Amino acid sequence: MPSARHALEEEIALLEDPPVPLEAQRRATVLFVECARLYTLEKKAGRETGAEAALTKARYWNLRRLETAGPVAVKGLDELRSFGPERLIEITEKSDKTQTRGKGPKYARKK
């Protein structure tokens, strides 16, 4: 059975080069969320190098998500800046708690 980290990495790779075209904003949003999950997992596991790489990807896909709506204005940059490392962990854990109905974080569940 693959680890949570491996499952997230596979999902991210699949979304980065999907076999079926995805709408740009949806793709960027999903990749942002999955990279944020991987960041949270890596950070919680104490793997700083992996966490930094996942954080960089999450920030990239968040920027791409905003760019799909048009030119990134001051409001968009403020939103982008608001997604710091602590906020990403907070959002990921809150979202996963809701999605799993309290059964634990989705980023750490094995598929």
N, CA, C and O atoms as a MOPAC input file, in Angstrom:
PM7 MOZYME 1SCF
protein

 N      0.85900 1    -1.17600 1     0.00000 1
 C      0.00000 1     0.00000 1     0.00000 1
 C      0.90500 1     1.23900 1     0.00000 1
 O      1.81500 1     1.33200 1     0.82400 1
 N      0.66900 1     2.19000 1    -0.91100 1
 C      1.53400 1     3.36500 1    -0.97700 1
 C      1.35200 1     4.27500 1     0.24600 1
 O      0.28600 1     4.32300 1     0.86000 1
 N      2.41700 1     4.98300 1     0.57000 1
 C      2.34700 1     5.92700 1     1.67900 1
 C      1.53200 1     7.14600 1     1.26100 1
 O      1.28400 1     7.36900 1     0.07600 1
 N      1.12200 1     7.92400 1     2.24700 1
 C      0.36300 1     9.14900 1     1.96100 1
 C      1.19000 1    10.08800 1     1.08800 1
 O      0.67400 1    10.71600 1     0.16400 1
 N      2.46800 1    10.17000 1     1.39400 1
 C      3.36600 1    11.03700 1     0.61300 1
 C      3.40800 1    10.57300 1    -0.84300 1
 O      3.26900 1    11.37900 1    -1.76300 1
 N      3.60000 1     9.28300 1    -1.04000 1
 C      3.67300 1     8.72800 1    -2.38800 1
 C      2.35800 1     8.94400 1    -3.14000 1
 O      2.36700 1     9.29700 1    -4.31900 1
 N      1.24800 1     8.73500 1    -2.46900 1
 C     -0.06600 1     8.92600 1    -3.10200 1
 C     -0.25900 1    10.38200 1    -3.52900 1
 O     -0.76100 1    10.64500 1    -4.62200 1
 N      0.13600 1    11.32500 1    -2.67200 1
 C      0.02100 1    12.74400 1    -3.03200 1
 C      0.93800 1    13.08500 1    -4.19800 1
 O      0.53900 1    13.80400 1    -5.11500 1
 N      2.15500 1    12.57700 1    -4.16900 1
 C      3.09600 1    12.84600 1    -5.26600 1
 C      2.57300 1    12.29200 1    -6.58500 1
 O      2.70400 1    12.94300 1    -7.62200 1
 N      1.98500 1    11.10900 1    -6.56100 1
 C      1.39900 1    10.52300 1    -7.77800 1
 C      0.23400 1    11.36600 1    -8.28400 1
 O      0.11400 1    11.61400 1    -9.48400 1
 N     -0.62100 1    11.80500 1    -7.36500 1
 C     -1.77100 1    12.62000 1    -7.76000 1
 C     -1.32100 1    13.93800 1    -8.36700 1
 O     -1.87000 1    14.37500 1    -9.37900 1
 N     -0.33100 1    14.57400 1    -7.76300 1
 C      0.19600 1    15.84200 1    -8.28100 1
 C      0.78600 1    15.63500 1    -9.67500 1
 O      0.52500 1    16.42500 1   -10.58200 1
 N      1.57800 1    14.57800 1    -9.84900 1
 C      2.17300 1    14.29700 1   -11.16000 1
 C      1.08900 1    14.07600 1   -12.21500 1
 O      1.21200 1    14.55700 1   -13.34100 1
 N      0.04700 1    13.36300 1   -11.86100 1
 C     -1.05600 1    13.11200 1   -12.78700 1
 C     -1.75900 1    14.42000 1   -13.16500 1
 O     -2.10900 1    14.62600 1   -14.32700 1
 N     -1.96200 1    15.29600 1   -12.19000 1
 C     -2.63600 1    16.56000 1   -12.45700 1
 C     -1.75800 1    17.53200 1   -13.23800 1
 O     -2.26600 1    18.35100 1   -14.00400 1
 N     -0.44600 1    17.44700 1   -13.04900 1
 C      0.45500 1    18.32500 1   -13.79100 1
 C      0.47800 1    17.98200 1   -15.26900 1
 O      0.69000 1    18.85400 1   -16.11200 1
 N      0.26100 1    16.72300 1   -15.58100 1
 C      0.23200 1    16.27100 1   -16.97500 1
 C     -0.96400 1    15.33700 1   -17.15100 1
 O     -0.79500 1    14.13200 1   -17.33700 1
 N     -2.18600 1    15.90300 1   -17.09000 1
 C     -3.38400 1    15.06300 1   -17.10100 1
 C     -3.61000 1    14.37900 1   -18.44200 1
 O     -3.34000 1    14.96200 1   -19.49300 1
 N     -4.11000 1    13.13300 1   -18.41000 1
 C     -4.40400 1    12.43300 1   -19.65700 1
 C     -5.60900 1    13.04100 1   -20.38300 1
 O     -5.75500 1    12.88400 1   -21.59500 1
 N     -6.45300 1    13.72400 1   -19.64400 1
 C     -7.61600 1    14.41000 1   -20.20600 1
 C     -7.46900 1    15.88900 1   -19.85600 1
 O     -7.22000 1    16.22600 1   -18.69800 1
 N     -7.62100 1    16.77200 1   -20.83700 1
 C     -7.45600 1    18.20000 1   -20.54200 1
 C     -8.42400 1    18.68200 1   -19.45100 1
 O     -9.60300 1    18.32800 1   -19.44200 1
 N     -7.89800 1    19.48300 1   -18.55200 1
 C     -8.70900 1    20.08300 1   -17.49400 1
 C     -8.79200 1    21.58000 1   -17.72900 1
 O     -7.87100 1    22.18400 1   -18.27800 1
 N     -9.88300 1    22.16500 1   -17.31600 1
 C    -10.03000 1    23.61500 1   -17.38100 1
 C     -8.91800 1    24.22000 1   -16.52800 1
 O     -8.65200 1    23.74300 1   -15.42400 1
 N     -8.26500 1    25.27400 1   -17.03600 1
 C     -7.05300 1    25.82600 1   -16.42300 1
 C     -7.23400 1    26.24100 1   -14.96300 1
 O     -6.38100 1    25.94200 1   -14.12800 1
 N     -8.32500 1    26.92000 1   -14.65000 1
 C     -8.50700 1    27.37700 1   -13.27600 1
 C     -8.73200 1    26.19800 1   -12.32900 1
 O     -8.21000 1    26.18700 1   -11.21500 1
 N     -9.49400 1    25.22400 1   -12.76300 1
 C     -9.73600 1    24.03600 1   -11.92300 1
 C     -8.43500 1    23.28000 1   -11.68100 1
 O     -8.13500 1    22.88300 1   -10.55500 1
 N     -7.67300 1    23.08700 1   -12.74400 1
 C     -6.39800 1    22.38500 1   -12.62300 1
 C     -5.47200 1    23.10600 1   -11.64700 1
 O     -4.88300 1    22.47700 1   -10.76800 1
 N     -5.34400 1    24.41400 1   -11.79900 1
 C     -4.46900 1    25.18900 1   -10.91500 1
 C     -4.95700 1    25.13600 1    -9.47200 1
 O     -4.15200 1    25.02900 1    -8.54700 1
 N     -6.26200 1    25.20900 1    -9.27800 1
 C     -6.82400 1    25.16600 1    -7.92200 1
 C     -6.55300 1    23.81500 1    -7.26500 1
 O     -6.11900 1    23.75200 1    -6.11500 1
 N     -6.81200 1    22.74100 1    -7.99900 1
 C     -6.60000 1    21.40500 1    -7.43900 1
 C     -5.11700 1    21.17800 1    -7.14700 1
 O     -4.77300 1    20.61600 1    -6.10700 1
 N     -4.24300 1    21.60400 1    -8.04700 1
 C     -2.81000 1    21.44400 1    -7.80500 1
 C     -2.35000 1    22.29400 1    -6.62200 1
 O     -1.49300 1    21.86100 1    -5.85100 1
 N     -2.89800 1    23.47800 1    -6.47000 1
 C     -2.58200 1    24.30500 1    -5.30200 1
 C     -2.95000 1    23.56500 1    -4.01800 1
 O     -2.15100 1    23.49200 1    -3.08500 1
 N     -4.15900 1    23.02000 1    -3.97700 1
 C     -4.64500 1    22.31700 1    -2.78300 1
 C     -3.80200 1    21.07100 1    -2.50300 1
 O     -3.41900 1    20.83200 1    -1.35700 1
 N     -3.51000 1    20.28000 1    -3.53100 1
 C     -2.73300 1    19.05800 1    -3.33000 1
 C     -1.29800 1    19.36300 1    -2.91100 1
 O     -0.73900 1    18.66100 1    -2.06900 1
 N     -0.70300 1    20.39100 1    -3.48300 1
 C      0.65200 1    20.77300 1    -3.07300 1
 C      0.64600 1    21.31900 1    -1.64600 1
 O      1.60200 1    21.10600 1    -0.90100 1
 N     -0.41800 1    22.01800 1    -1.26000 1
 C     -0.54800 1    22.47800 1     0.12900 1
 C     -0.67100 1    21.28600 1     1.06900 1
 O     -0.11000 1    21.30300 1     2.16400 1
 N     -1.39300 1    20.26000 1     0.65600 1
 C     -1.49700 1    19.03800 1     1.46300 1
 C     -0.13400 1    18.36700 1     1.61500 1
 O      0.24100 1    17.94300 1     2.70800 1
 N      0.59900 1    18.27800 1     0.51100 1
 C      1.92700 1    17.67200 1     0.56800 1
 C      2.85000 1    18.50700 1     1.46200 1
 O      3.63400 1    17.95400 1     2.23400 1
 N      2.76000 1    19.81800 1     1.35800 1
 C      3.55600 1    20.69300 1     2.23300 1
 C      3.23600 1    20.39300 1     3.70200 1
 O      4.14100 1    20.22900 1     4.52000 1
 N      1.95700 1    20.32600 1     4.02300 1
 C      1.53300 1    20.07700 1     5.40100 1
 C      2.06700 1    18.72900 1     5.88700 1
 O      2.58400 1    18.63000 1     7.00000 1
 N      1.94300 1    17.70300 1     5.06300 1
 C      2.44100 1    16.37600 1     5.42300 1
 C      3.94800 1    16.41000 1     5.67000 1
 O      4.43000 1    15.90700 1     6.68500 1
 N      4.68500 1    17.00200 1     4.73800 1
 C      6.14500 1    17.06200 1     4.86900 1
 C      6.56700 1    17.87000 1     6.09400 1
 O      7.48700 1    17.48000 1     6.81300 1
 N      5.90800 1    18.97200 1     6.32400 1
 C      6.23500 1    19.82800 1     7.47300 1
 C      5.97500 1    19.08300 1     8.78000 1
 O      6.81400 1    19.09000 1     9.68000 1
 N      4.81800 1    18.44600 1     8.87900 1
 C      4.45700 1    17.71200 1    10.09700 1
 C      5.40200 1    16.52800 1    10.33700 1
 O      5.62300 1    16.13000 1    11.48000 1
 N      5.95800 1    15.96700 1     9.25200 1
 C      6.87700 1    14.83700 1     9.37200 1
 C      8.31500 1    15.29600 1     9.62200 1
 O      9.20500 1    14.47200 1     9.83500 1
 N      8.54000 1    16.61600 1     9.59700 1
 C      9.88000 1    17.14100 1     9.84100 1
 C     10.81100 1    17.04700 1     8.64900 1
 O     12.02700 1    17.16300 1     8.80000 1
 N     10.25300 1    16.83900 1     7.46400 1
 C     11.07200 1    16.76600 1     6.24900 1
 C     11.10700 1    18.15400 1     5.60800 1
 O     10.31300 1    18.46400 1     4.72000 1
 N     12.04900 1    18.98300 1     6.07800 1
 C     12.09700 1    20.39500 1     5.68800 1
 C     12.35600 1    20.61100 1     4.19700 1
 O     11.77600 1    21.51700 1     3.60000 1
 N     13.20900 1    19.79900 1     3.59400 1
 C     13.49600 1    19.96200 1     2.16600 1
 C     12.24900 1    19.67000 1     1.33800 1
 O     11.90100 1    20.43000 1     0.43300 1
 N     11.58800 1    18.57800 1     1.65200 1
 C     10.34800 1    18.23600 1     0.95100 1
 C      9.26700 1    19.27500 1     1.19000 1
 O      8.50500 1    19.60900 1     0.28300 1
 N      9.20100 1    19.79000 1     2.42200 1
 C      8.21100 1    20.82200 1     2.74900 1
 C      8.46200 1    22.07900 1     1.92800 1
 O      7.52600 1    22.66900 1     1.38900 1
 N      9.71500 1    22.48700 1     1.83300 1
 C     10.04900 1    23.70700 1     1.07700 1
 C      9.71600 1    23.55500 1    -0.39900 1
 O      9.20000 1    24.48300 1    -1.02200 1
 N     10.01000 1    22.38900 1    -0.96000 1
 C      9.68400 1    22.14400 1    -2.37400 1
 C      8.16900 1    22.17700 1    -2.59100 1
 O      7.69400 1    22.78400 1    -3.55100 1
 N      7.41600 1    21.53100 1    -1.70900 1
 C      5.95000 1    21.50900 1    -1.83600 1
 C      5.36600 1    22.90300 1    -1.63400 1
 O      4.40500 1    23.27300 1    -2.30700 1
 N      5.93300 1    23.67600 1    -0.71800 1
 C      5.46500 1    25.04500 1    -0.48800 1
 C      5.69000 1    25.90200 1    -1.73900 1
 O      4.83200 1    26.70100 1    -2.11400 1
 N      6.82800 1    25.73200 1    -2.36800 1
 C      7.12700 1    26.48400 1    -3.60000 1
 C      6.12500 1    26.13400 1    -4.69100 1
 O      5.63500 1    27.01600 1    -5.39500 1
 N      5.82100 1    24.84100 1    -4.83000 1
 C      4.83100 1    24.41900 1    -5.83300 1
 C      3.43900 1    24.94800 1    -5.48500 1
 O      2.70800 1    25.39700 1    -6.36700 1
 N      3.07400 1    24.89600 1    -4.21400 1
 C      1.76000 1    25.40800 1    -3.80600 1
 C      1.64500 1    26.88700 1    -4.15100 1
 O      0.62100 1    27.32900 1    -4.67100 1
 N      2.68500 1    27.64500 1    -3.86600 1
 C      2.67200 1    29.08000 1    -4.19200 1
 C      2.57800 1    29.29500 1    -5.70000 1
 O      1.85700 1    30.18300 1    -6.15500 1
 N      3.29200 1    28.50100 1    -6.46700 1
 C      3.24000 1    28.60700 1    -7.92600 1
 C      1.82600 1    28.36200 1    -8.43400 1
 O      1.29400 1    29.15300 1    -9.21300 1
 N      1.22000 1    27.26200 1    -7.99200 1
 C     -0.11600 1    26.93100 1    -8.47800 1
 C     -1.16400 1    27.90700 1    -7.96200 1
 O     -2.18400 1    28.11200 1    -8.62100 1
 N     -0.94300 1    28.50500 1    -6.81400 1
 C     -1.85800 1    29.53500 1    -6.33800 1
 C     -1.76900 1    30.76100 1    -7.24600 1
 O     -2.79000 1    31.36600 1    -7.57400 1
 N     -0.56500 1    31.12500 1    -7.64800 1
 C     -0.39600 1    32.23700 1    -8.58500 1
 C     -1.07000 1    31.91600 1    -9.90900 1
 O     -1.77500 1    32.75800 1   -10.46500 1
 N     -0.86100 1    30.70800 1   -10.42000 1
 C     -1.49900 1    30.31500 1   -11.68200 1
 C     -3.02700 1    30.36100 1   -11.55700 1
 O     -3.72300 1    30.75900 1   -12.49100 1
 N     -3.53900 1    29.94700 1   -10.38900 1
 C     -4.98200 1    29.98600 1   -10.13800 1
 C     -5.49800 1    31.41700 1   -10.25900 1
 O     -6.53200 1    31.65700 1   -10.88300 1
 N     -4.78500 1    32.35800 1    -9.66800 1
 C     -5.20000 1    33.75600 1    -9.73900 1
 C     -5.05600 1    34.31100 1   -11.15400 1
 O     -5.88500 1    35.10500 1   -11.59800 1
 N     -4.00800 1    33.89600 1   -11.86000 1
 C     -3.77800 1    34.39300 1   -13.21900 1
 C     -4.85600 1    33.92500 1   -14.19300 1
 O     -5.12800 1    34.61300 1   -15.17700 1
 N     -5.46800 1    32.78800 1   -13.94500 1
 C     -6.50100 1    32.29700 1   -14.86100 1
 C     -7.73500 1    33.19700 1   -14.85600 1
 O     -8.53200 1    33.16900 1   -15.79300 1
 N     -7.88800 1    33.98900 1   -13.80400 1
 C     -9.02100 1    34.91900 1   -13.72300 1
 C     -8.70300 1    36.25200 1   -14.40000 1
 O     -9.57200 1    37.11900 1   -14.48800 1
 N     -7.48300 1    36.42500 1   -14.87500 1
 C     -7.08900 1    37.66500 1   -15.52700 1
 C     -5.83000 1    38.21700 1   -14.88200 1
 O     -5.21900 1    37.56000 1   -14.03900 1
 N     -5.43900 1    39.42900 1   -15.27800 1
 C     -4.22900 1    40.02300 1   -14.71400 1
 C     -4.30800 1    40.10600 1   -13.18300 1
 O     -5.34200 1    40.46500 1   -12.61900 1
 N     -3.22000 1    39.77500 1   -12.54300 1
 C     -3.17700 1    39.78800 1   -11.07800 1
 C     -2.98500 1    41.23400 1   -10.62700 1
 O     -1.92600 1    41.82700 1   -10.83700 1
 N     -4.01600 1    41.78800 1   -10.01000 1
 C     -3.97800 1    43.16000 1    -9.51900 1
 C     -3.52200 1    43.16600 1    -8.06400 1
 O     -3.16700 1    42.12400 1    -7.51200 1
 N     -3.53300 1    44.32800 1    -7.45500 1
 C     -3.10500 1    44.47100 1    -6.06400 1
 C     -3.89200 1    43.54400 1    -5.15200 1
 O     -3.31600 1    42.91700 1    -4.26300 1
 N     -5.21000 1    43.44600 1    -5.36100 1
 C     -6.03900 1    42.56400 1    -4.54200 1
 C     -5.57200 1    41.11800 1    -4.65700 1
 O     -5.51200 1    40.40000 1    -3.65800 1
 N     -5.24100 1    40.69100 1    -5.87700 1
 C     -4.76300 1    39.33400 1    -6.09200 1
 C     -3.42600 1    39.09000 1    -5.41600 1
 O     -3.18500 1    38.01800 1    -4.86100 1
 N     -2.55300 1    40.09700 1    -5.46700 1
 C     -1.25600 1    39.95200 1    -4.79700 1
 C     -1.42500 1    39.88500 1    -3.28800 1
 O     -0.72200 1    39.13400 1    -2.61100 1
 N     -2.35400 1    40.66900 1    -2.76400 1
 C     -2.62400 1    40.61200 1    -1.31900 1
 C     -3.12600 1    39.22100 1    -0.93100 1
 O     -2.72500 1    38.67400 1     0.09600 1
 N     -4.00300 1    38.65600 1    -1.75600 1
 C     -4.50900 1    37.30500 1    -1.48900 1
 C     -3.36400 1    36.29600 1    -1.55700 1
 O     -3.25700 1    35.40800 1    -0.71100 1
 N     -2.51600 1    36.43900 1    -2.56200 1
 C     -1.38200 1    35.54400 1    -2.72500 1
 C     -0.45500 1    35.60400 1    -1.51200 1
 O     -0.01200 1    34.57000 1    -1.01200 1
 N     -0.17200 1    36.78300 1    -1.05300 1
 C      0.70000 1    36.96600 1     0.11900 1
 C      0.08500 1    36.40000 1     1.39200 1
 O      0.80500 1    35.99800 1     2.30600 1
 N     -1.23300 1    36.36800 1     1.45400 1
 C     -1.89700 1    35.90600 1     2.67200 1
 C     -1.74700 1    34.40000 1     2.88100 1
 O     -2.00000 1    33.90600 1     3.98000 1
 N     -1.34500 1    33.67000 1     1.85900 1
 C     -1.19300 1    32.21600 1     1.96700 1
 C      0.21900 1    31.85300 1     2.40800 1
 O      0.97000 1    31.22200 1     1.66400 1
 N      0.56900 1    32.25400 1     3.61500 1
 C      1.86100 1    31.88900 1     4.18800 1
 C      1.83900 1    30.44600 1     4.66000 1
 O      0.78900 1    29.80200 1     4.65300 1
 N      2.99700 1    29.93200 1     5.07200 1
 C      3.08700 1    28.52800 1     5.50000 1
 C      2.09600 1    28.15000 1     6.59700 1
 O      1.44900 1    27.10600 1     6.51100 1
 N      1.97000 1    28.97700 1     7.61600 1
 C      1.05600 1    28.64700 1     8.71300 1
 C     -0.39100 1    28.61600 1     8.23800 1
 O     -1.16600 1    27.74900 1     8.64400 1
 N     -0.75300 1    29.56700 1     7.37600 1
 C     -2.13000 1    29.60600 1     6.86900 1
 C     -2.41700 1    28.39800 1     5.97900 1
 O     -3.51800 1    27.84800 1     6.01600 1
 N     -1.43800 1    27.98700 1     5.18700 1
 C     -1.64600 1    26.79900 1     4.34600 1
 C     -1.93400 1    25.56900 1     5.20300 1
 O     -2.82100 1    24.77800 1     4.88200 1
 N     -1.19200 1    25.41200 1     6.28300 1
 C     -1.42600 1    24.27400 1     7.17500 1
 C     -2.81000 1    24.38500 1     7.80000 1
 O     -3.54500 1    23.39900 1     7.85800 1
 N     -3.16500 1    25.56000 1     8.26200 1
 C     -4.47700 1    25.77600 1     8.88500 1
 C     -5.61100 1    25.46600 1     7.91600 1
 O     -6.56500 1    24.77700 1     8.27800 1
 N     -5.51600 1    25.96500 1     6.69700 1
 C     -6.55400 1    25.75000 1     5.68900 1
 C     -6.62900 1    24.27400 1     5.30900 1
 O     -7.71900 1    23.71500 1     5.18400 1
 N     -5.47000 1    23.64500 1     5.12500 1
 C     -5.43700 1    22.22900 1     4.75300 1
 C     -6.09600 1    21.37300 1     5.82200 1
 O     -6.92700 1    20.51700 1     5.51800 1
 N     -5.72600 1    21.60500 1     7.06700 1
 C     -6.28300 1    20.79200 1     8.15100 1
 C     -7.78400 1    21.03400 1     8.32800 1
 O     -8.53700 1    20.09200 1     8.57700 1
 N     -8.21800 1    22.27500 1     8.20400 1
 C     -9.64600 1    22.57600 1     8.33800 1
 C    -10.43800 1    21.93800 1     7.19700 1
 O    -11.48900 1    21.33900 1     7.42400 1
 N     -9.93700 1    22.06700 1     5.98900 1
 C    -10.60100 1    21.49000 1     4.82300 1
 C    -10.67100 1    19.96700 1     4.93100 1
 O    -11.71700 1    19.36400 1     4.69200 1
 N     -9.55400 1    19.36000 1     5.29000 1
 C     -9.52100 1    17.90600 1     5.38700 1
 C    -10.41100 1    17.38600 1     6.51100 1
 O    -11.02800 1    16.32900 1     6.38300 1
 N    -10.47300 1    18.12400 1     7.59700 1
 C    -11.34200 1    17.71500 1     8.70700 1
 C    -12.79900 1    17.69000 1     8.24100 1
 O    -13.55600 1    16.78300 1     8.58500 1
 N    -13.17700 1    18.68900 1     7.46100 1
 C    -14.53600 1    18.76100 1     6.92800 1
 C    -14.77400 1    17.63700 1     5.92300 1
 O    -15.79800 1    16.95600 1     5.98200 1
 N    -13.82300 1    17.44200 1     4.99400 1
 C    -13.98800 1    16.44100 1     3.93700 1
 C    -14.00500 1    15.01200 1     4.46200 1
 O    -14.66600 1    14.14900 1     3.88500 1
 N    -13.29300 1    14.75900 1     5.53500 1
 C    -13.22700 1    13.39000 1     6.06600 1
 C    -14.18500 1    13.19200 1     7.23400 1
 O    -14.18300 1    12.14100 1     7.87400 1
 N    -14.98900 1    14.19000 1     7.50400 1
 C    -15.96300 1    14.13800 1     8.60600 1
 C    -15.29100 1    13.74100 1     9.92900 1
 O    -15.79200 1    12.90900 1    10.68600 1
 N    -14.13400 1    14.37500 1    10.17000 1
 C    -13.44100 1    14.18400 1    11.43200 1
 C    -12.61600 1    12.92500 1    11.55300 1
 O    -12.16600 1    12.59700 1    12.65100 1
 N    -12.39800 1    12.19500 1    10.44900 1
 C    -11.65100 1    10.92900 1    10.49600 1
 C    -10.14400 1    11.12300 1    10.36200 1
 O     -9.41400 1    10.14700 1    10.19100 1
 N     -9.67400 1    12.34100 1    10.43500 1
 C     -8.24500 1    12.59100 1    10.32400 1
 C     -7.92200 1    13.32400 1     9.03500 1
 O     -8.75000 1    13.39200 1     8.12600 1
 N     -6.72300 1    13.87000 1     8.96000 1
 C     -6.35700 1    14.66500 1     7.80200 1
 C     -6.26300 1    13.83200 1     6.51800 1
 O     -5.70400 1    12.73500 1     6.50600 1
 N     -6.81800 1    14.37600 1     5.46100 1
 C     -6.79700 1    13.67800 1     4.17900 1
 C     -5.36800 1    13.51500 1     3.67200 1
 O     -5.04600 1    12.51300 1     3.03300 1
 N     -4.50300 1    14.50400 1     3.95500 1
 C     -3.14600 1    14.43500 1     3.44200 1
 C     -2.36700 1    13.26400 1     4.01800 1
 O     -1.38300 1    12.83100 1     3.41800 1
 N     -2.77900 1    12.74200 1     5.16200 1
 C     -2.05300 1    11.64900 1     5.79200 1
 C     -2.75000 1    10.29400 1     5.65200 1
 O     -2.27300 1     9.29200 1     6.18500 1
 N     -3.85800 1    10.26300 1     4.94900 1
 C     -4.58200 1     8.99700 1     4.79000 1
 C     -4.02700 1     8.23900 1     3.59600 1
 O     -3.73600 1     8.82400 1     2.55300 1
 N     -3.88700 1     6.96100 1     3.75800 1
 C     -3.42500 1     6.11600 1     2.66900 1
 C     -4.59700 1     5.77900 1     1.76800 1
 O     -5.72800 1     5.62500 1     2.22900 1
 N     -4.31700 1     5.66700 1     0.48600 1
 C     -5.38500 1     5.33900 1    -0.46900 1
 C     -5.55900 1     3.85900 1    -0.56500 1
 O     -6.41000 1     3.38500 1    -1.31700 1

